[in-house]
Amino acid sequence: MPTVHVDLADRAYQVMVENGLLVRAGEAIAPLHSGKRAAVISDSNVDPHHGDTLIASLTAAGIESTRHIVPAGESSKCFTQLGKLCSELAAERHDRSSFIVALGGGVIGDLAGFVAASFFRGIPFVQIPTTIVAQVDSSVGGKTGINLPEGKNLVGAFHQPSLVLVDPDTLTTLPPREFHEGFAEAIKHAAIRDAAMIGELAALDPDNRQVPAELIARNIAIKARIVEEDELETLGTRALLNFGHTIGHGIEAAVPYGEMLHGEAISLGLRAALFLSKKLSDLPAAKAQEIEDLLKQYHLPVQLPDAITTETVLDRLARDKKFQSGQIRFVLLRDAGDAFLSKDVTIEHLREAIEYLRS
């Protein structure tokens, strides 16, 4: 079983990756928690596929659980659902000896993680990600939170999970669009830290749901090493994970939440970041094209819809937490696998990159 250790001193944890792991989730979780009551948080899409399997596994391991379902989609990352879930946990008499299990994609991981960070001022939680984007990226690193109308993830907390269980078999139930969007994060990891992975991703069939556990674990290891270096994003290293996300988040927030999936917006953001990397940091054009071709191979968008105006995107990204005291912190590539945080990107550069996405 590929296992990645996230070394964060007293907050360290394991990420286990194995096909069929969901059936054995209870036996993996039980030794970590002295409390034997869990609140399983999932959504209306994931629970019908995987909820019963997880509950049965927890029960077999002697863990009593309650079930809490929110509507599927990005719009559930909000104060309304946060308050509703906390009230449900209180009504079920959960307390600081309980723990939360997040079963779902990035939305559930972020929302349930923030519930765990907030309820009784913080209780443990376990991540069981069921999408590519959550398995290779968002389930690891401890970022939890909700959205505001003004921007993504503007309210939240760093709260590391006690365990992450990744079962690649859960990917088989995803609709095609949700399956493909997550590869934007894998392509990002290859671009910033593992140039060899670009060719390996290109060699895979983008429609084959049997995603190798080793590939998922390799992505997780990239994320884990960066998080270990800069857990709270104060040194600049963790900001490298934002490659493609500054403009991507602006695009995602420029339309109603859920209209454009996270990975789809990040794909556009990656193309914009490649454009600026060629312009400002001499990224070879051939390497930028190789990465852009990979986005197309995985059925990810590379052209901005005409209905999304440049000024709307600029307005949204100006509110993003990647700005510090009004200064733009933008990740560029010198070459594949060689990312750095630049302070040389201006608003005019951003405007030019957004307009480039219309070509």
C-alpha positions as CSV (number, residue, x, y, z in Angstrom):
1,M,0.0,0.0,0.0
2,P,1.5,3.4,-1.0
3,T,1.6,5.5,2.2
4,V,2.8,9.1,2.5
5,H,3.8,10.4,5.9
6,V,3.1,14.1,6.5
7,D,5.7,15.1,9.1
8,L,4.3,18.0,11.1
9,A,5.6,17.2,14.6
10,D,2.6,16.6,16.9
11,R,0.2,17.1,14.0
12,A,1.8,14.4,11.8
13,Y,-0.4,11.9,10.0
14,Q,-0.4,9.2,7.4
15,V,-2.0,9.3,3.9
16,M,-2.9,5.7,2.9
17,V,-3.6,5.0,-0.7
18,E,-5.1,1.6,-1.8
19,N,-7.9,0.2,-3.9
20,G,-10.7,-1.1,-1.8
21,L,-9.6,0.9,1.3
22,L,-13.1,2.3,2.0
23,V,-14.3,-1.2,3.1
24,R,-11.5,-1.3,5.7
25,A,-11.8,2.4,6.8
26,G,-13.1,1.5,10.2
27,E,-10.1,-0.7,11.1
28,A,-7.7,2.0,9.9
29,I,-9.5,4.8,11.9
30,A,-10.3,3.0,15.2
31,P,-6.7,2.8,16.6
32,L,-6.3,6.6,16.2
33,H,-9.3,7.8,18.2
34,S,-10.1,6.9,21.8
35,G,-13.6,8.4,21.3
36,K,-15.9,5.9,19.6
37,R,-18.4,8.3,18.2
38,A,-18.1,9.8,14.7
39,A,-20.0,12.3,12.7
40,V,-19.9,11.3,9.0
41,I,-20.3,14.4,6.7
42,S,-21.0,13.8,3.0
43,D,-23.1,15.2,0.2
44,S,-26.1,14.2,-1.7
45,N,-24.1,12.8,-4.6
46,V,-21.4,10.9,-2.7
47,D,-23.5,9.4,0.1
48,P,-25.7,7.2,-2.0
49,H,-22.6,5.6,-3.6
50,H,-20.3,5.2,-0.6
51,G,-22.1,6.2,2.6
52,D,-23.4,2.7,3.5
53,T,-20.0,1.1,3.0
54,L,-18.3,3.6,5.3
55,I,-21.0,3.4,8.0
56,A,-20.8,-0.4,7.9
57,S,-17.0,-0.3,8.2
58,L,-17.1,2.1,11.2
59,T,-19.8,-0.1,12.9
60,A,-17.7,-3.2,12.4
61,A,-14.8,-1.4,14.1
62,G,-16.9,-0.5,17.1
63,I,-17.4,3.1,16.1
64,E,-20.9,4.6,16.5
65,S,-21.7,7.2,13.8
66,T,-24.2,9.8,12.9
67,R,-24.8,10.8,9.3
68,H,-25.0,14.3,8.0
69,I,-25.7,15.1,4.3
70,V,-25.4,18.5,2.6
71,P,-26.5,19.4,-1.0
72,A,-23.8,18.6,-3.5
73,G,-21.9,21.5,-5.0
74,E,-19.7,24.5,-4.2
75,S,-22.6,26.5,-2.9
76,S,-22.6,24.3,0.3
77,K,-19.3,25.9,1.4
78,C,-21.1,28.6,3.2
79,F,-22.1,29.9,6.7
80,T,-25.6,28.4,6.4
81,Q,-24.3,24.8,6.0
82,L,-21.5,25.4,8.6
83,G,-24.1,26.5,11.2
84,K,-26.5,23.7,10.2
85,L,-23.9,21.0,10.6
86,C,-22.7,22.3,14.0
87,S,-26.3,22.4,15.2
88,E,-26.8,18.8,14.0
89,L,-23.7,17.7,15.8
90,A,-24.9,19.4,19.0
91,A,-28.4,17.8,18.7
92,E,-26.8,14.4,18.3
93,R,-24.8,15.1,21.5
94,H,-21.4,15.0,19.9
95,D,-18.7,16.6,22.1
96,R,-15.0,17.1,22.2
97,S,-14.4,13.3,22.4
98,S,-16.1,12.8,19.0
99,F,-14.5,13.1,15.7
100,I,-15.6,13.9,12.1
101,V,-15.2,11.8,9.0
102,A,-15.3,13.8,5.7
103,L,-16.5,11.6,2.9
104,G,-16.5,13.4,-0.5
105,G,-14.6,15.8,-2.7
106,G,-13.0,19.1,-2.0
107,V,-16.1,20.9,-0.9
108,I,-16.9,18.3,1.8
109,G,-13.3,18.2,2.9
110,D,-13.1,21.9,3.3
111,L,-16.5,22.3,4.9
112,A,-16.3,19.3,7.2
113,G,-12.8,20.2,8.2
114,F,-13.9,23.7,9.2
115,V,-16.7,22.2,11.2
116,A,-14.1,20.1,12.9
117,A,-11.9,23.1,13.5
118,S,-14.8,25.1,15.0
119,F,-17.0,22.6,16.9
120,F,-16.0,22.6,20.6
121,R,-13.1,24.8,19.5
122,G,-11.7,21.9,17.5
123,I,-12.1,18.2,17.3
124,P,-10.2,15.6,15.2
125,F,-11.3,14.7,11.7
126,V,-10.4,12.1,9.0
127,Q,-10.4,12.8,5.3
128,I,-11.8,10.2,2.9
129,P,-11.6,12.0,-0.5
130,T,-13.6,10.7,-3.4
131,T,-12.5,12.9,-6.3
132,I,-9.2,13.4,-8.1
133,V,-8.9,17.0,-7.0
134,A,-9.4,16.0,-3.3
135,Q,-7.3,12.8,-3.5
136,V,-4.2,14.5,-5.0
137,D,-4.5,17.9,-3.4
138,S,-7.1,19.3,-1.1
139,S,-7.4,16.5,1.4
140,V,-3.8,17.0,2.5
141,G,-2.4,20.1,4.1
142,G,-5.0,21.2,6.7
143,K,-6.6,24.1,4.8
144,T,-10.3,24.1,5.7
145,G,-12.9,26.8,5.1
146,I,-15.9,28.2,3.3
147,N,-16.6,30.8,0.6
148,L,-18.0,34.3,0.7
149,P,-19.8,36.0,-2.2
150,E,-16.6,38.1,-2.5
151,G,-14.3,35.1,-3.0
152,K,-13.3,31.5,-2.4
153,N,-12.0,30.2,1.0
154,L,-11.9,33.7,2.6
155,V,-13.1,32.2,6.0
156,G,-11.4,29.2,7.4
157,A,-8.7,27.7,9.6
158,F,-5.6,25.5,9.4
159,H,-6.7,22.2,10.9
160,Q,-4.7,19.1,10.0
161,P,-6.6,15.7,9.7
162,S,-5.5,12.8,11.9
163,L,-5.6,10.4,8.9
164,V,-6.3,10.5,5.1
165,L,-7.7,7.4,3.4
166,V,-7.6,7.4,-0.4
167,D,-9.4,4.7,-2.2
168,P,-9.0,5.1,-6.0
169,D,-12.0,2.8,-6.6
170,T,-14.3,5.7,-5.5
171,L,-13.4,7.5,-8.7
172,T,-15.4,5.0,-10.8
173,T,-18.7,6.6,-9.7
174,L,-17.8,10.2,-10.8
175,P,-19.5,11.8,-13.8
176,P,-16.9,12.5,-16.6
177,R,-16.7,16.3,-16.0
178,E,-16.0,15.8,-12.2
179,F,-13.5,13.1,-13.0
180,H,-11.5,15.2,-15.4
181,E,-11.4,18.4,-13.5
182,G,-9.2,17.0,-10.8
183,F,-6.3,16.4,-13.2
184,A,-5.7,20.2,-13.3
185,E,-4.2,19.8,-9.8
186,A,-2.1,16.8,-10.9
187,I,-0.8,18.8,-13.9
188,K,-0.1,21.7,-11.6
189,H,2.0,19.5,-9.3
190,A,4.0,18.2,-12.3
191,A,4.6,21.8,-13.5
192,I,5.9,23.1,-10.2
193,R,7.8,20.1,-8.8
194,D,8.0,17.0,-11.0
195,A,8.7,17.6,-14.7
196,A,8.9,13.9,-15.4
197,M,5.3,13.5,-14.4
198,I,4.2,15.6,-17.4
199,G,5.2,12.8,-19.8
200,E,3.8,10.2,-17.5
201,L,0.4,11.9,-17.4
202,A,0.5,12.3,-21.2
203,A,1.0,8.5,-21.5
204,L,-2.2,7.7,-19.6
205,D,-5.7,7.3,-21.1
206,P,-7.5,10.4,-19.7
207,D,-10.8,8.5,-19.7
208,N,-9.6,5.4,-17.8
209,R,-11.0,5.4,-14.3
210,Q,-8.3,3.0,-13.0
211,V,-6.0,5.8,-11.9
212,P,-2.8,4.2,-10.6
213,A,-2.5,4.4,-6.8
214,E,1.2,5.1,-7.2
215,L,0.5,8.2,-9.3
216,I,-2.0,9.5,-6.7
217,A,0.6,8.9,-3.9
218,R,3.3,10.7,-5.9
219,N,1.1,13.8,-6.2
220,I,0.3,13.6,-2.5
221,A,4.0,13.4,-1.7
222,I,4.7,16.6,-3.6
223,K,1.9,18.4,-1.6
224,A,3.1,16.8,1.7
225,R,6.8,17.9,1.2
226,I,5.7,21.5,0.5
227,V,3.3,21.6,3.4
228,E,6.0,20.3,5.7
229,E,8.3,23.2,4.6
230,D,5.6,25.9,5.1
231,E,2.5,24.6,6.9
232,L,0.9,28.0,7.5
233,E,2.0,29.6,4.2
234,T,4.2,32.2,5.9
235,L,7.5,31.4,4.2
236,G,6.4,31.5,0.5
237,T,7.1,27.9,-0.2
238,R,3.5,26.7,0.2
239,A,2.4,29.6,-2.1
240,L,4.0,27.6,-5.0
241,L,0.9,25.3,-4.8
242,N,-1.1,28.4,-6.0
243,F,0.3,28.1,-9.5
244,G,-2.6,28.8,-11.8
245,H,-4.9,29.7,-8.8
246,T,-4.7,33.5,-8.7
247,I,-6.4,34.0,-12.0
248,G,-8.2,30.6,-11.7
249,H,-9.9,31.7,-8.5
250,G,-10.9,35.0,-10.0
251,I,-12.5,33.2,-12.9
252,E,-14.3,30.7,-10.6
253,A,-15.7,33.5,-8.5
254,A,-16.8,35.5,-11.5
255,V,-19.7,33.2,-12.1
256,P,-22.2,31.7,-9.7
257,Y,-20.5,29.0,-7.5
258,G,-20.6,25.6,-9.1
259,E,-21.2,26.9,-12.7
260,M,-17.6,26.3,-13.4
261,L,-15.9,23.5,-11.5
262,H,-12.7,24.3,-9.5
263,G,-10.4,22.3,-11.8
264,E,-11.9,23.9,-14.9
265,A,-11.2,27.4,-13.6
266,I,-7.7,26.3,-12.5
267,S,-7.0,24.9,-16.0
268,L,-7.7,28.4,-17.4
269,G,-5.5,29.9,-14.6
270,L,-2.7,27.5,-15.5
271,R,-2.8,28.6,-19.2
272,A,-2.7,32.2,-18.1
273,A,0.2,31.5,-15.7
274,L,2.1,29.7,-18.5
275,F,1.6,32.8,-20.7
276,L,3.1,35.1,-18.0
277,S,5.9,32.6,-17.3
278,K,6.9,32.8,-21.0
279,K,6.7,36.6,-20.9
280,L,8.3,37.3,-17.5
281,S,10.5,34.4,-16.6
282,D,11.7,32.9,-19.9
283,L,9.8,29.6,-19.7
284,P,10.6,27.8,-22.9
285,A,7.6,28.1,-25.3
286,A,7.8,24.4,-26.1
287,K,7.5,23.4,-22.4
288,A,4.5,25.7,-22.0
289,Q,2.9,24.2,-25.0
290,E,3.5,20.7,-23.6
291,I,1.7,21.5,-20.4
292,E,-1.1,23.3,-22.3
293,D,-1.6,20.2,-24.5
294,L,-1.9,18.1,-21.4
295,L,-4.8,20.3,-20.2
296,K,-6.5,19.7,-23.5
297,Q,-5.8,15.9,-23.4
298,Y,-7.7,15.7,-20.1
299,H,-10.7,17.6,-21.5
300,L,-10.0,20.7,-19.5
301,P,-11.0,24.2,-20.8
302,V,-8.3,26.5,-22.1
303,Q,-10.5,29.3,-23.5
304,L,-12.4,31.8,-21.4
305,P,-16.1,32.2,-22.2
306,D,-17.0,35.5,-23.7
307,A,-19.6,36.1,-21.0
308,I,-17.0,36.4,-18.3
309,T,-15.6,39.9,-18.5
310,T,-11.9,40.7,-17.8
311,E,-12.9,43.4,-15.3
312,T,-15.1,41.0,-13.4
313,V,-12.2,38.6,-13.1
314,L,-9.8,41.3,-12.0
315,D,-12.3,42.5,-9.4
316,R,-12.7,39.0,-7.9
317,L,-9.0,38.2,-7.9
318,A,-8.2,41.5,-6.2
319,R,-10.1,40.2,-3.2
320,D,-8.3,36.9,-3.1
321,K,-6.2,36.0,-0.1
322,K,-3.2,35.6,-2.3
323,F,-2.9,39.4,-2.3
324,Q,-0.9,40.8,0.6
325,S,-1.4,44.6,1.5
326,G,-2.6,45.0,-2.1
327,Q,0.6,43.4,-3.6
328,I,0.2,40.6,-6.1
329,R,2.0,37.4,-5.2
330,F,2.0,35.3,-8.4
331,V,3.6,32.0,-9.1
332,L,5.6,31.6,-12.3
333,L,7.7,28.9,-13.9
334,R,11.3,29.2,-15.0
335,D,11.0,25.7,-16.4
336,A,8.9,22.6,-15.8
337,G,9.5,21.6,-12.2
338,D,11.0,25.0,-11.3
339,A,8.4,27.4,-9.8
340,F,9.0,30.6,-7.9
341,L,7.0,33.3,-6.2
342,S,7.2,36.6,-8.2
343,K,6.4,40.1,-7.1
344,D,6.9,41.5,-10.6
345,V,3.4,40.7,-11.9
346,T,1.3,43.8,-12.3
347,I,-2.4,44.4,-12.8
348,E,-1.7,45.1,-16.5
349,H,0.1,41.8,-16.8
350,L,-3.0,40.0,-15.3
351,R,-5.3,41.9,-17.7
352,E,-3.1,40.8,-20.6
353,A,-3.1,37.2,-19.4
354,I,-6.9,37.1,-19.0
355,E,-7.4,38.6,-22.5
356,Y,-4.9,35.9,-23.8
357,L,-7.4,33.3,-22.6
358,R,-9.9,34.4,-25.2
359,S,-7.6,33.3,-28.0
